[in-house]
Amino acid sequence: MAESGTTSTASTSATEGHASGKYKTEVAVAWTLVAIPLVYGVYHAVKAALQLFGG
């Protein structure tokens, strides 16, 4: 039962809807670090597929 109280407290604080500026910055940096290699990989995959299939 003690864990249930902890879980509801964590979910309540996560759903408040007011994220701090530091949190928003960290999320933006994290998504940038993920997006750059992802876009690079997709670009090269599409480029290779076009060459393979005569595009």
N, CA, C and O atoms as CSV, one atom per row, in Angstrom:
chain,resi,resn,atom,element,x,y,z
A,1,MET,N,N,0.815,-1.195,0.000
A,1,MET,CA,C,0.000,0.000,0.000
A,1,MET,C,C,0.861,1.263,0.000
A,1,MET,O,O,0.458,2.279,-0.567
A,2,ALA,N,N,2.025,1.216,0.619
A,2,ALA,CA,C,2.884,2.394,0.655
A,2,ALA,C,C,3.366,2.758,-0.748
A,2,ALA,O,O,3.521,3.937,-1.068
A,3,GLU,N,N,3.600,1.750,-1.580
A,3,GLU,CA,C,4.052,2.020,-2.933
A,3,GLU,C,C,2.956,2.714,-3.740
A,3,GLU,O,O,3.250,3.557,-4.588
A,4,SER,N,N,1.713,2.370,-3.485
A,4,SER,CA,C,0.602,2.991,-4.204
A,4,SER,C,C,0.576,4.507,-3.955
A,4,SER,O,O,0.331,5.286,-4.877
A,5,GLY,N,N,0.825,4.916,-2.720
A,5,GLY,CA,C,0.859,6.341,-2.396
A,5,GLY,C,C,2.001,7.052,-3.092
A,5,GLY,O,O,1.848,8.183,-3.553
A,6,THR,N,N,3.144,6.392,-3.169
A,6,THR,CA,C,4.300,6.969,-3.848
A,6,THR,C,C,4.023,7.129,-5.336
A,6,THR,O,O,4.365,8.151,-5.932
A,7,THR,N,N,3.413,6.132,-5.924
A,7,THR,CA,C,3.114,6.178,-7.349
A,7,THR,C,C,2.135,7.296,-7.661
A,7,THR,O,O,2.330,8.037,-8.625
A,8,SER,N,N,1.082,7.431,-6.859
A,8,SER,CA,C,0.109,8.476,-7.135
A,8,SER,C,C,0.714,9.866,-6.942
A,8,SER,O,O,0.345,10.801,-7.653
A,9,THR,N,N,1.632,10.013,-5.996
A,9,THR,CA,C,2.300,11.300,-5.801
A,9,THR,C,C,3.155,11.637,-7.017
A,9,THR,O,O,3.165,12.778,-7.479
A,10,ALA,N,N,3.872,10.639,-7.533
A,10,ALA,CA,C,4.722,10.871,-8.697
A,10,ALA,C,C,3.874,11.211,-9.920
A,10,ALA,O,O,4.220,12.113,-10.683
A,11,SER,N,N,2.774,10.502,-10.109
A,11,SER,CA,C,1.946,10.784,-11.273
A,11,SER,C,C,1.245,12.133,-11.136
A,11,SER,O,O,1.019,12.815,-12.136
A,12,THR,N,N,0.900,12.525,-9.916
A,12,THR,CA,C,0.270,13.818,-9.704
A,12,THR,C,C,1.238,14.940,-10.045
A,12,THR,O,O,0.855,15.904,-10.708
A,13,SER,N,N,2.487,14.832,-9.601
A,13,SER,CA,C,3.454,15.882,-9.893
A,13,SER,C,C,3.816,15.907,-11.374
A,13,SER,O,O,4.152,16.963,-11.909
A,14,ALA,N,N,3.752,14.765,-12.036
A,14,ALA,CA,C,4.081,14.726,-13.454
A,14,ALA,C,C,2.955,15.294,-14.314
A,14,ALA,O,O,3.197,15.736,-15.437
A,15,THR,N,N,1.733,15.284,-13.799
A,15,THR,CA,C,0.606,15.754,-14.601
A,15,THR,C,C,0.152,17.153,-14.223
A,15,THR,O,O,-0.940,17.570,-14.609
A,16,GLU,N,N,0.954,17.872,-13.488
A,16,GLU,CA,C,0.567,19.231,-13.099
A,16,GLU,C,C,0.477,20.156,-14.299
A,16,GLU,O,O,-0.329,21.086,-14.298
A,17,GLY,N,N,1.293,19.919,-15.329
A,17,GLY,CA,C,1.231,20.728,-16.522
A,17,GLY,C,C,2.127,21.947,-16.488
A,17,GLY,O,O,2.122,22.726,-17.442
A,18,HIS,N,N,2.892,22.145,-15.440
A,18,HIS,CA,C,3.785,23.289,-15.333
A,18,HIS,C,C,5.217,22.784,-15.230
A,18,HIS,O,O,5.707,22.508,-14.135
A,19,ALA,N,N,5.883,22.665,-16.365
A,19,ALA,CA,C,7.264,22.209,-16.378
A,19,ALA,C,C,8.179,23.418,-16.215
A,19,ALA,O,O,7.900,24.498,-16.735
A,20,SER,N,N,9.248,23.225,-15.504
A,20,SER,CA,C,10.205,24.313,-15.308
A,20,SER,C,C,10.964,24.571,-16.604
A,20,SER,O,O,10.991,23.722,-17.495
A,21,GLY,N,N,11.573,25.734,-16.703
A,21,GLY,CA,C,12.352,26.078,-17.876
A,21,GLY,C,C,13.537,25.161,-18.069
A,21,GLY,O,O,13.906,24.849,-19.201
A,22,LYS,N,N,14.143,24.724,-16.967
A,22,LYS,CA,C,15.289,23.819,-17.045
A,22,LYS,C,C,14.856,22.491,-17.653
A,22,LYS,O,O,15.561,21.925,-18.488
A,23,TYR,N,N,13.696,21.996,-17.233
A,23,TYR,CA,C,13.189,20.733,-17.763
A,23,TYR,C,C,12.927,20.849,-19.262
A,23,TYR,O,O,13.266,19.942,-20.022
A,24,LYS,N,N,12.330,21.951,-19.686
A,24,LYS,CA,C,12.043,22.149,-21.107
A,24,LYS,C,C,13.333,22.206,-21.914
A,24,LYS,O,O,13.404,21.671,-23.020
A,25,THR,N,N,14.341,22.850,-21.365
A,25,THR,CA,C,15.626,22.931,-22.049
A,25,THR,C,C,16.262,21.554,-22.174
A,25,THR,O,O,16.791,21.202,-23.228
A,26,GLU,N,N,16.210,20.779,-21.100
A,26,GLU,CA,C,16.779,19.436,-21.138
A,26,GLU,C,C,16.063,18.557,-22.158
A,26,GLU,O,O,16.705,17.774,-22.857
A,27,VAL,N,N,14.757,18.676,-22.248
A,27,VAL,CA,C,13.994,17.900,-23.221
A,27,VAL,C,C,14.358,18.334,-24.637
A,27,VAL,O,O,14.517,17.490,-25.519
A,28,ALA,N,N,14.490,19.624,-24.861
A,28,ALA,CA,C,14.856,20.120,-26.187
A,28,ALA,C,C,16.243,19.637,-26.593
A,28,ALA,O,O,16.450,19.241,-27.740
A,29,VAL,N,N,17.180,19.664,-25.676
A,29,VAL,CA,C,18.537,19.189,-25.976
A,29,VAL,C,C,18.521,17.695,-26.254
A,29,VAL,O,O,19.181,17.233,-27.185
A,30,ALA,N,N,17.781,16.936,-25.463
A,30,ALA,CA,C,17.715,15.489,-25.651
A,30,ALA,C,C,17.110,15.149,-27.015
A,30,ALA,O,O,17.627,14.284,-27.721
A,31,TRP,N,N,16.018,15.825,-27.388
A,31,TRP,CA,C,15.405,15.559,-28.684
A,31,TRP,C,C,16.324,15.966,-29.826
A,31,TRP,O,O,16.334,15.317,-30.872
A,32,THR,N,N,17.098,17.033,-29.640
A,32,THR,CA,C,18.061,17.441,-30.667
A,32,THR,C,C,19.130,16.374,-30.842
A,32,THR,O,O,19.504,16.042,-31.967
A,33,LEU,N,N,19.622,15.837,-29.730
A,33,LEU,CA,C,20.640,14.793,-29.797
A,33,LEU,C,C,20.107,13.517,-30.443
A,33,LEU,O,O,20.881,12.751,-31.017
A,34,VAL,N,N,18.831,13.280,-30.362
A,34,VAL,CA,C,18.223,12.114,-30.999
A,34,VAL,C,C,17.896,12.420,-32.459
A,34,VAL,O,O,18.112,11.578,-33.331
A,35,ALA,N,N,17.382,13.608,-32.730
A,35,ALA,CA,C,16.887,13.934,-34.062
A,35,ALA,C,C,17.991,14.066,-35.100
A,35,ALA,O,O,17.807,13.655,-36.245
A,36,ILE,N,N,19.126,14.627,-34.726
A,36,ILE,CA,C,20.194,14.850,-35.706
A,36,ILE,C,C,20.684,13.527,-36.311
A,36,ILE,O,O,20.704,13.402,-37.535
A,37,PRO,N,N,21.078,12.537,-35.502
A,37,PRO,CA,C,21.495,11.266,-36.114
A,37,PRO,C,C,20.346,10.546,-36.827
A,37,PRO,O,O,20.569,9.858,-37.824
A,38,LEU,N,N,19.129,10.699,-36.325
A,38,LEU,CA,C,17.980,10.065,-36.965
A,38,LEU,C,C,17.767,10.619,-38.368
A,38,LEU,O,O,17.602,9.857,-39.320
A,39,VAL,N,N,17.771,11.933,-38.498
A,39,VAL,CA,C,17.583,12.563,-39.807
A,39,VAL,C,C,18.737,12.188,-40.741
A,39,VAL,O,O,18.516,11.914,-41.921
A,40,TYR,N,N,19.943,12.176,-40.228
A,40,TYR,CA,C,21.114,11.786,-41.020
A,40,TYR,C,C,20.955,10.363,-41.550
A,40,TYR,O,O,21.200,10.098,-42.727
A,41,GLY,N,N,20.546,9.461,-40.676
A,41,GLY,CA,C,20.374,8.064,-41.072
A,41,GLY,C,C,19.255,7.874,-42.077
A,41,GLY,O,O,19.406,7.115,-43.034
A,42,VAL,N,N,18.142,8.548,-41.876
A,42,VAL,CA,C,17.020,8.436,-42.811
A,42,VAL,C,C,17.417,8.996,-44.168
A,42,VAL,O,O,17.082,8.419,-45.202
A,43,TYR,N,N,18.127,10.115,-44.169
A,43,TYR,CA,C,18.573,10.716,-45.436
A,43,TYR,C,C,19.434,9.736,-46.220
A,43,TYR,O,O,19.215,9.525,-47.413
A,44,HIS,N,N,20.409,9.140,-45.551
A,44,HIS,CA,C,21.305,8.214,-46.250
A,44,HIS,C,C,20.595,6.926,-46.642
A,44,HIS,O,O,20.926,6.343,-47.675
A,45,ALA,N,N,19.648,6.470,-45.868
A,45,ALA,CA,C,18.887,5.275,-46.231
A,45,ALA,C,C,18.041,5.534,-47.478
A,45,ALA,O,O,17.978,4.698,-48.380
A,46,VAL,N,N,17.398,6.688,-47.519
A,46,VAL,CA,C,16.592,7.033,-48.694
A,46,VAL,C,C,17.485,7.205,-49.915
A,46,VAL,O,O,17.139,6.756,-51.008
A,47,LYS,N,N,18.605,7.838,-49.738
A,47,LYS,CA,C,19.555,8.037,-50.838
A,47,LYS,C,C,20.036,6.697,-51.381
A,47,LYS,O,O,20.111,6.518,-52.596
A,48,ALA,N,N,20.362,5.761,-50.508
A,48,ALA,CA,C,20.817,4.444,-50.925
A,48,ALA,C,C,19.694,3.660,-51.590
A,48,ALA,O,O,19.925,2.950,-52.569
A,49,ALA,N,N,18.485,3.785,-51.067
A,49,ALA,CA,C,17.342,3.074,-51.667
A,49,ALA,C,C,17.056,3.603,-53.059
A,49,ALA,O,O,16.748,2.826,-53.963
A,50,LEU,N,N,17.152,4.908,-53.248
A,50,LEU,CA,C,16.931,5.462,-54.577
A,50,LEU,C,C,17.982,4.968,-55.569
A,50,LEU,O,O,17.659,4.683,-56.722
A,51,GLN,N,N,19.218,4.868,-55.136
A,51,GLN,CA,C,20.270,4.346,-56.024
A,51,GLN,C,C,20.025,2.862,-56.327
A,51,GLN,O,O,20.228,2.409,-57.454
A,52,LEU,N,N,19.595,2.124,-55.323
A,52,LEU,CA,C,19.378,0.689,-55.497
A,52,LEU,C,C,18.223,0.413,-56.445
A,52,LEU,O,O,18.300,-0.510,-57.256
A,53,PHE,N,N,17.172,1.181,-56.361
A,53,PHE,CA,C,15.994,0.937,-57.170
A,53,PHE,C,C,15.917,1.850,-58.396
A,53,PHE,O,O,14.858,1.979,-59.010
A,54,GLY,N,N,17.034,2.480,-58.751
A,54,GLY,CA,C,17.112,3.231,-59.992
A,54,GLY,C,C,16.403,4.570,-59.990
A,54,GLY,O,O,15.847,4.987,-61.006
A,55,GLY,N,N,16.422,5.252,-58.833
A,55,GLY,CA,C,15.721,6.529,-58.764
A,55,GLY,C,C,16.531,7.709,-59.071
A,55,GLY,O,O,16.026,8.830,-59.038
